[in-house]
Amino acid sequence: MTVRTRIAPSPTGDPHVGTAYIALFNLCFARQHGGQFILRIEDTDRVRSTAESEQMILDSLRWLGIEWDEGPDVGGPHGPYRQSERGEIYAQYAHQLIDAGYAFKCYRTTEELNALREARKIAGMQLALKPADLALNADEKSRREQEGWPYVVRMQVPTDGVCVVQDMLRGRIEVEWAQVDAQILLKSDGMPTYHLANVVDDHLMGITHVLRGEEWINSAPKHQLLYEYFGWEMPTLCHMPLLRNPDKSKLSKRKNPTSINYYRRMGFLPEAVTNYLGRMGWSMPDEREKFSLDEMMAAFDVQRVSLGGPVFDLEKLTWLNGLYIREDLDDEAFLQALRDWAFNEAYVRQILPQVRPRVETLSQVAPLAGHFFSGLPAINETAFDSVKLEKEALVKLLQFLTWRFEAVPAWHKEALLEEVKALAEYFDLKMKAFLAPVFIAITGSATSTSVMDAMVILGSDMTRARLRHAIEVLGGVSKKQAKRFEKEFQEL
Ligand code: GLU
């Protein structure tokens, strides 16, 4: 048997370090067994998926040195590798399940489903909805069918007993069937859900081992049952530990930069980031901290993955990156790294229009445009002295803007302006007054290039990291404040 693994990212945002981490382990597992590694795009969520996000995922994985044998850009014998292009395949398999009695059409409306859930909640029952709960009487069912009501396709699930799933690292995992919903397989628009598409594709693409994040453990019983219904052999499952913040909470962009774009923009070397991701829950047999991707692939043993939540620690990564810069880069390579990073024509060209109208000598360029070539600005609280706002209001402004920016799907000037305008209105400030503290947070100074353009050029993650940094410099947000802010923000 040829080992085949895959990564199956959903292109719904920035390229996440967690995606790269899972990709790396799948790649190493495949290579270790002389097998293949596949990249599949799970873009069945048509509202949230974007082509830009897909491109960023491919680019950042490549930047890290992670290469795939088959995928949407390189092709392969099991394509298409984008789920949005495989719609007919899923519909056909969903109907096969209906014909065999393993799935059924469900005509329940959203209101009815909410009412059913509410009633169960009040009765203190499990919330999972089973086929029997969803059944309509025969007359009503045929009426809705004849009138052409929208329907979803759901899978049959047992009502009681325990489902046992085997995991390569965790051994036996038990989940009570009572907790498992009659999962939707096809939505009313005919698109498959993650569960159906994932199982069908893993099977058709010959995937033998699925290494994925532990957040998918609860899906495993449904997947196992689908493999049984289809009569297919299930790939071996391996649920990897989730990356964590230093406070052990799940790694989230609210606390840490999670986008690979950020690490790239911050001037980390891809070799160091990949090496660091390889240290997440895994170690070399000789425990050394610095190793290349080739060395990791050669020494890889999945059984060395430890399940205690690996901490993604920026300080540690920075330290490791320093080792790479000092030990691995000769002058030539260092120069090249600088070029790849920001001292290249494409990037400098973006800065030119910002700088030209504002300088009289070339020597003014570096002091003026330094923020385009740096990480977090060296500021302290006094940097905000000129801002005429109470400290609490100032911190709130920066915090609200950070949160609004988290949700911006496409990072371009109009979108950012919209957020800024909305918040300026909310804080009852003129644009200029609203932007004054933002200006300092982003450029590190009270006079510089346009802050709106700077944010566009710096990108979402670096912008948010600088806003967060400014909040920290101003003393941070206490737990109590955070609660209050959240509440107010939600009502916005
Ligand atoms: N599309 C899922 C994700 O975004 C894939 C999960 C899996 O590997 O099964 O993580």
Boltz pocket constraint, residues with backbone or C-beta under 6 A from the ligand:
constraints:
  - pocket:
      binder: B
      contacts: [[A, 6], [A, 7], [A, 8], [A, 9], [A, 10], [A, 42], [A, 194], [A, 198], [A, 211], [A, 212], [A, 213], [A, 216]]
      max_distance: 6.0
